[in-house]
Amino acid sequence: MMKMKWLLCMLLPAGVIHAQKVSFTEYDLKNGLHVVLHQDKSAPVVAVSVMYHVGSKDENPERTGFAHFFEHLLFEGSENIKRGEFMKIVSSNGGQNNANTTQDRTFYYELFPSNQLETGLWLESERMMHPVINEIGVKTQNEVVKEEKRMRVDNQPYGNFLNAVMKKLFVKHPYTWVPIGSMEHLDAATLQEFIAFFKKYYVPNNAVMVIAGDIEIEKTKTLVENYFGEIPAGAPVEKVNIKEDAITSEIIDTAYDPNIQIPAIMTAYRTPGMTSKEVAALELASRVLSGGQSSRMYKKMVDDKKNTLQVGCFNYALEDYGAYISYALPNGSTPLDTLLNDMDVEIVKLQQELISEIDFTKIRNQYENEYIGKNAKMLGIAENLADGYTFFNKNTNHINEELEEVRKVTREDIQTVSKKYLNKNQRVVVYYLPKK
């Protein structure tokens, strides 16, 4: 039944899928905290979230990993929450919580039954106002982060691929390292360095709070003021402003992974940041090439030639720049250069010929379905609202404009961005090999 629904969506003409407009109320507290409220009474749940505009790009190059480390450290406790009690409070009140860090921001959230809204607000205000940052917490979370790195990077097949690509794609900009950072840097850091990092970035004027779900707007405003109004503002946060020199000749590198038996070939092209109008066209271009089993690379390399086990490409759009990444794993003894050539042939075809109207309709409907699916959940709405304010020049309404921006993309736009960004002399090629 689910497959039939998917097929019907793919066959519908682009534009017939109607996204529900997301309504919201937004305002600033005196301390600079931006607050966004979205009321939806369809279910008795509420998402309480805070997005801090700090990620790995804001770190000292000699102290990488700080932002991701704080994702963990700020669950340690506060002046009013004992060590180890934060998550117990959430679960005992019927909620769930988590956090994640990128190169550009850190996002904390709780999902609660709506009658526990105040619990969520209290927890996030404690995190922002007076967390306990001491030697025992730092040591404990340092071990947690090390274990996460071992599981997700060091011992995970292909776990280091993004690092292998980004360190060659960027030279000056801090995107050259990934959020997990360096364990040696964390080991070398002093407690005062951690405290200084918190005081600089985890302040109300560098954050946006989004509350989405079964709420009463005026009552929620009062609660937000009660819990966050007295938190002092921090100094204005100066954002990273580093420009990269253009790549003018192909960069070729080799990386080794002890956890794999099958090698991979990877390419990366530097693309514009997420606010560029070209990002939507690059996203659709990636779907033409590898968006499902009917995509060009998959049909050619996996189905027809059968020389590939897996192939894909995606536009990894960040705040300042993006990375358009392609990869392929060989079937049997197929040389990696053969896969690289096959991928290149499809990119050249994208540059030289307009895609068909049928393919164009399919990829737009794919995008629209995913967009609507994310905004069907309170947490997805909360994150999209926060993204709009944080990254799109304080335009919280970007959540309602994104789909229309994609619908404005033409077949010619896809061809144009392919010609502009996906060229051999502008890329990094990484031969990702089993470690001998």
PyMOL commands that set and color helices and strands:
alter all, ss='L'
color gray80, all
select helices_A, chain A and resi 2-11+56-58+66-73+86-92+114-129+135-154+161-169+174-176+183-188+191-201+204-206+217-228+278-290+296-304+336-352+357-374+378-391+398-407+411-421+424-426
alter helices_A, ss='H'
color red, helices_A
select strands_A, chain A and resi 25-28+34-39+45-52+96-101+106-113+207-213+251-257+264-272+308-317+321-330+427-434
alter strands_A, ss='S'
color yellow, strands_A
deselect
rebuild
show_as cartoon
